[in-house]
């Protein structure tokens, strides 16, 4: 990175503080793997409530596998404290109240004038390990009904490695 780019990055960092990302996707979509990779960590993140109080990890441990999270909670990895992640609730369940809560979070955080609370990006993880149900109703609802304003939405197709066996099976010569 050039000295000019480094200086520009430092100015942005001073203005915004930390970079805040909402990560969305079904349970087992690979969200945690992506976050650990981005933050170069093997540990789970520390979790803080909206007021900055540390949340006891035992309170949320049982809900991790089910995709149930409080979208207001901040997930911060010790290895990279400049990134704050928010994890959506289990959208795969298709519950209207969870979808509306996530939609409100996006609307509030995309337009807030308090820059340190604004979300800067949305990462939507769609697993590709089951082709017969790659795009589900929850993804359709998000892209049809959510207005992220000026916040960029990045779609991350995960678990492509599961398709390798399918592709190789189709390429294998017939006996």
Residue, then its C-alpha position, 0 to 999 in steps of 0.5 A: x500500500x502506498x504512503x498516500x493510500x495508507x494516509x487515506x485509510x488512516x483518515x477514514x479509520x479516524x472518521x468511522x472508527x471501526x468497520x461494521x458488517x452485518x453477516x446474514x445466512x442460514x445456520x451452517x452457511x459458513x459464516x463463522x468460517x469466513x469471519x475467522x478467516x478474515x480475522x485470522x483467528x481460530x477462536x470464537x468472537x467476544x460478544x457485546x450487547x448494544x450498550x457495550x456490555x460483554x455477553x456471557x458466551x454460555x448464554x448464546x452457546x446453545x443457540x449458535x447451531x440453531x442460527x438464533x442470534x440477537x442482531x444488535x449484539x456485536x461480535x469482535x475477534x481479539x485478532x482484529x478489533x477494527x471489525x465489528x460483525x453483527x449476525x442475523x437471526x436464523x432466517x432459514x426458519x422463515x419466521x416473520x418476526x425475525x425477518x422484520x427485526x433484521x429488516x429494521x436493524x438494516x433500516x436503522x443502521x444504514x441511515x443513522x447519522x451516528x457513524x460509529x453505529x452505521x453498518x458499512x457492508x452486508x455480507x449475505x452467505x448462500x451455501x451451495x452444498x445442496x443444489x436442490x435448495x441453493x436459493x431459499x425463500x429467506x434469500x428471496x425475501x431479503x432481496x425482494x423486500x429489504x432496502x439496504x439504502x447505500x450499504x453495499x450487499x455482497x453475496x458470498x457463495x459458500x461451500x462450493x467444495x461440496x460441488x466438486x464431487x458432483x462435477x467430477x462424477x459427471x466428468x468421469x468416463x462411463x463404464 
